[in-house]
Amino acid sequence: MTENQSHRLSVAPMMDWTDRHCRVLHRLMTRRAMLYTEMVTAPAVVHGDRARLLGYSEVEHPVALQLGGSDPAELRAAVRLALPHGYDEINLNVGCPSDRVQSGCFGAVLMERPALVADCVAAMLEAADVPVTVKCRIGVDDQDPEVVLPDFLERVSAAGVRHFVIHARKAWLQGLSPKENREIPPLDYGLVLRMKAAFPHLTICINGGVTSLDQARGFLAAGLDGVMIGRAAYHDPGSVLIGADALWGDGPGLDAVAVVEAMMPYVAAHLAQGGRLHQITRHMLGLFHGRPGARGWRRVLSEGASRPGAGLELIAQALAEVTGQAVGAG
Ligand SMILES: Cc1cc2nc3c(=O)[nH]c(=O)nc-3n(C[C@H](O)[C@H](O)[C@H](O)COP(=O)(O)O)c2cc1C
């Protein structure tokens, strides 16, 4: 499969959300979409508990590791250390506006330093045996995106990156929380489309505010190589991910009830290793979004899953809220 095809749809990197349990869940709904990890900083990879930070299940492929950092040597080292884990892609975060990230000169603030980003990706490419990609914004603060975005793409692609994911809004580095920075700066989809026209040889994926597969289809039809969906995929995976494989011409996979049933062995294995139910079910709360029984499903799981000893029977009980089947509370 070419790089372009595997990215027709992807699930965005989201800290605290797209952990390995979440990705296993998402993979049951789409065999095709590229799944991104939460951002892991290069210093954490170099100095931290790599088994915990980088471990994942084989079923998650294709899966991309997102790194945060701005020191070329450290990013190169992080890529080398990540290689044995077998990720399908390594992505550099040039879009995340959080304070913590800014203070380390990671993320969106790097939009102001394209030459440094070029050095970073060149160093990563020296070590990588898989594609190195970049996720960026259209600009930050008072930058003019029409000027800085093409310049950024030019310089970073000259260093060897062929694939960009563009979150189609600026990050305002002062005064907005990370959450506000995903909502308040206006989206400019037109600019991202113009970048694809200006750089037809690059793989350009669009991100920001996409909430449906129909919207994704529209962007693909308009010539973009892929669409990355974050919040909608997390909160309403039944609409966004079940059925997503049709973008590759594949038939539908499991429905939401079958997804829950298919999660059971994974949950059982997690519990058997001493894990907590809540660590997995918190990602499943949106599974029946908009369907009868969705509220009961959420309530049963949110109230019960953190209790000591909560197990598979709680999932069965929550599922009964949706399917209407009588089950014992276990
Ligand atoms: C809870 C949360 C955590 C996020 N963490 C990251 C991150 O680690 N790296 C990153 O590049 N973007 C991160 N983002 C931004 C998303 O990847 C995405 O760019 C943004 O949510 C816009 O896409 P959407 O409108 O489809 O959600 C995060 C977003 C959310 C909601």
The ligand as an ORCA input file, in Angstrom:
! r2SCAN-3c Opt
* xyz 0 1
  C      -7.358     15.743     24.157
  C      -6.528     16.168     22.976
  C      -5.163     15.917     22.982
  C      -4.366     16.269     21.888
  N      -3.040     15.932     21.875
  C      -2.292     16.145     20.739
  C      -0.975     15.633     20.629
  O      -0.445     14.952     21.514
  N      -0.292     15.905     19.482
  C      -0.843     16.626     18.459
  O      -0.193     16.835     17.438
  N      -2.089     17.102     18.546
  C      -2.831     16.852     19.646
  N      -4.141     17.257     19.680
  C      -4.726     17.926     18.504
  C      -5.363     16.906     17.565
  O      -4.399     15.999     17.062
  C      -6.028     17.609     16.366
  O      -5.054     18.314     15.657
  C      -7.103     18.604     16.835
  O      -7.950     18.045     17.824
  C      -7.958     19.061     15.651
  O      -8.607     17.970     15.032
  P     -10.167     17.636     15.333
  O     -10.927     18.914     15.081
  O     -10.515     16.559     14.347
  O     -10.244     17.205     16.757
  C      -4.947     16.917     20.768
  C      -6.328     17.161     20.763
  C      -7.122     16.786     21.854
  C      -8.607     17.028     21.802
*
